[in-house]
């Protein structure tokens, strides 16, 4: 993973936001959570203990760094698909 994300994981506090209802579709989940986050299980456990119907990571600095990195990777991938990049051995 990116250096920015690793740095964020080590030094920043996790901030969760309670939601009034559960996230019901996968597309909505990806807007609110990073299921691959090292702290995701801890946040999920905390939300269950607090009896929250749903939660969002949108205010968490780790999630913000993740979104920034994801946008960068998506941009690079689109460039590759448009023929701007070719690596021998891959079709």
Backbone as numpy.savetxt, mean C-alpha at the origin, in Angstrom:
# Nx Ny Nz CAx CAy CAz Cx Cy Cz
12.34 -4.21 -1.65 11.49 -3.03 -1.65 12.38 -1.79 -1.65
11.80 -0.70 -1.97 12.50 0.57 -2.10 13.05 1.05 -0.75
14.17 1.79 -0.83 14.81 2.35 0.36 13.84 3.25 1.14
13.04 4.04 0.42 12.10 4.96 1.08 11.13 4.17 1.95
10.60 3.08 1.42 9.66 2.28 2.18 10.32 1.63 3.39
11.53 1.14 3.21 12.25 0.52 4.32 12.51 1.54 5.42
12.91 2.74 5.05 13.16 3.82 6.01 11.86 4.18 6.74
10.76 4.26 5.99 9.48 4.60 6.59 9.06 3.54 7.61
9.26 2.28 7.28 8.88 1.19 8.18 9.65 1.26 9.49
10.90 1.70 9.43 11.73 1.73 10.63 11.43 2.92 11.52
11.09 4.06 10.92 11.10 5.28 11.72 9.75 5.96 11.91
8.72 5.53 11.22 7.46 6.26 11.30 6.40 5.50 12.06
5.56 6.26 12.70 4.44 5.72 13.45 3.30 5.34 12.52
2.64 4.25 12.78 1.49 3.82 11.98 0.27 4.60 12.43
-0.50 5.08 11.47 -1.73 5.81 11.76 -2.87 5.13 11.01
-3.82 4.59 11.75 -4.99 3.96 11.14 -6.20 4.86 11.33
-7.13 4.77 10.41 -8.36 5.54 10.50 -9.54 4.57 10.50
-10.42 4.72 11.46 -11.60 3.87 11.52 -12.57 4.24 10.41
-13.15 3.23 9.79 -14.18 3.44 8.77 -15.53 2.98 9.32
-16.59 3.63 8.86 -17.93 3.32 9.36 -18.47 2.00 8.81
-17.92 1.55 7.68 -18.35 0.28 7.11 -17.16 -0.47 6.51
-17.31 -1.78 6.36 -16.20 -2.56 5.81 -15.94 -2.24 4.34
-14.72 -2.49 3.90 -14.36 -2.36 2.50 -14.85 -3.63 1.80
-15.70 -3.48 0.77 -16.34 -4.67 0.21 -15.79 -5.13 -1.14
-15.04 -4.29 -1.82 -14.50 -4.73 -3.10 -12.98 -4.61 -3.11
-12.35 -5.47 -3.89 -10.90 -5.50 -3.94 -10.32 -4.18 -4.45
-10.99 -3.53 -5.39 -10.48 -2.25 -5.90 -10.48 -1.18 -4.81
-11.46 -1.20 -3.96 -11.53 -0.25 -2.85 -10.47 -0.57 -1.81
-10.25 -1.84 -1.55 -9.23 -2.25 -0.58 -7.86 -1.72 -1.00
-7.52 -1.84 -2.28 -6.20 -1.38 -2.73 -6.03 0.13 -2.61
-7.12 0.87 -2.57 -7.05 2.32 -2.37 -6.79 2.67 -0.90
-7.15 1.77 0.00 -7.07 2.07 1.43 -5.99 1.30 2.18
-5.51 0.19 1.60 -4.58 -0.64 2.37 -3.47 -1.22 1.51
-2.34 -1.50 2.16 -1.24 -2.23 1.54 -1.17 -3.58 2.24
-1.72 -4.60 1.59 -1.79 -5.93 2.19 -0.41 -6.55 2.39
0.61 -6.02 1.71 1.97 -6.53 1.84 2.80 -5.79 2.89
2.20 -4.84 3.56 2.91 -4.07 4.59 3.33 -5.00 5.73
4.53 -4.80 6.23 5.04 -5.62 7.33 4.20 -5.45 8.59
3.52 -4.33 8.72 2.72 -4.06 9.92 1.22 -4.31 9.71
0.84 -4.79 8.54 -0.59 -4.96 8.23 -1.29 -5.87 9.25
-0.68 -6.98 9.60 -1.30 -7.91 10.55 -1.53 -7.25 11.91
-0.59 -6.44 12.35 -0.74 -5.73 13.62 -1.92 -4.75 13.56
-2.02 -4.04 12.44 -3.12 -3.09 12.29 -4.47 -3.81 12.24
-4.51 -4.93 11.52 -5.73 -5.72 11.44 -6.14 -6.23 12.81
-5.18 -6.74 13.58 -5.46 -7.21 14.94 -6.00 -6.08 15.81
-5.41 -4.90 15.69 -5.86 -3.77 16.49 -7.29 -3.36 16.12
-7.59 -3.35 14.83 -8.94 -3.00 14.37 -9.97 -4.01 14.91
-9.59 -5.28 14.94 -10.49 -6.31 15.48 -10.69 -6.10 16.98
-9.59 -5.84 17.70 -9.69 -5.62 19.15 -10.57 -4.42 19.48
-10.51 -3.39 18.63 -11.31 -2.20 18.86 -12.73 -2.33 18.30
-13.01 -3.50 17.68 -14.32 -3.80 17.11 -14.72 -2.79 16.02
-13.73 -2.39 15.20 -14.00 -1.49 14.08 -14.64 -2.28 12.94
-15.55 -1.65 12.23 -16.18 -2.29 11.06 -15.21 -2.29 9.87
-14.34 -1.33 9.82 -13.35 -1.22 8.77 -12.27 -0.23 9.16
-11.16 -0.24 8.42 -10.11 0.73 8.69 -9.37 1.07 7.39
-8.73 2.21 7.42 -7.97 2.68 6.27 -6.56 3.04 6.71
-5.62 2.80 5.83 -4.22 3.16 6.07 -3.88 4.50 5.41
-4.88 5.18 4.87 -4.64 6.35 4.01 -3.84 7.47 4.70
-3.90 7.59 6.00 -3.15 8.63 6.71 -1.78 8.16 7.20
-1.49 6.88 7.01 -0.23 6.31 7.50 0.93 6.72 6.59
2.03 7.21 7.15 3.18 7.61 6.33 3.77 6.43 5.55
3.68 5.22 6.10 4.18 4.05 5.39 3.34 3.80 4.14
2.02 3.94 4.27 1.12 3.75 3.14 1.35 4.82 2.07
1.57 6.05 2.51 1.83 7.14 1.55 3.11 6.87 0.76
4.14 6.38 1.43 5.40 6.04 0.74 5.17 4.89 -0.23
4.36 3.92 0.18 4.02 2.78 -0.67 3.30 3.25 -1.94
2.31 4.15 -1.78 1.57 4.65 -2.94 2.49 5.41 -3.91
3.40 6.19 -3.35 4.34 6.93 -4.18 5.20 5.98 -5.00
5.69 4.93 -4.36 6.51 3.94 -5.05 5.68 3.18 -6.09
4.44 2.84 -5.74 3.56 2.11 -6.67 3.29 2.93 -7.93
3.04 4.23 -7.76 2.80 5.10 -8.92 4.03 5.16 -9.81
5.20 5.22 -9.19 6.45 5.26 -9.96 6.61 3.97 -10.77
6.36 2.83 -10.15 6.49 1.55 -10.84 5.45 1.41 -11.95
4.22 1.88 -11.71 3.18 1.81 -12.74 3.56 2.66 -13.95
4.13 3.82 -13.70 4.57 4.70 -14.78 5.66 4.02 -15.61
6.63 3.42 -14.93 7.71 2.71 -15.62 7.17 1.53 -16.42
6.21 0.81 -15.87 5.63 -0.34 -16.54 4.86 0.09 -17.79
4.09 1.18 -17.69 3.37 1.70 -18.87 4.35 2.06 -19.97
5.48 2.67 -19.61 6.50 3.03 -20.57 7.03 1.78 -21.27
7.25 0.74 -20.50 7.74 -0.51 -21.08 6.72 -1.11 -22.03
5.44 -1.08 -21.68 4.39 -1.65 -22.53 4.22 -0.87 -23.82
4.53 0.40 -23.80 4.37 1.24 -24.99 5.56 1.12 -25.94
6.47 0.22 -25.66 7.58 -0.01 -26.57 8.80 0.83 -26.29
8.80 1.54 -25.17 9.94 2.38 -24.85 11.08 1.60 -24.22
10.86 0.33 -23.95 11.87 -0.46 -23.27 11.79 -1.89 -23.79
12.92 -2.47 -24.05 12.95 -3.86 -24.50 14.15 -4.54 -23.90
13.94 -5.71 -23.34 15.04 -6.48 -22.78 15.03 -7.84 -23.46
16.15 -8.23 -24.03 16.23 -9.48 -24.77 15.83 -10.66 -23.89
15.05 -11.56 -24.47 14.62 -12.73 -23.73 13.20 -12.61 -23.21
12.65 -11.40 -23.21 11.29 -11.19 -22.75 10.43 -10.72 -23.91
9.25 -11.30 -24.03 8.35 -10.93 -25.12 7.13 -10.27 -24.55
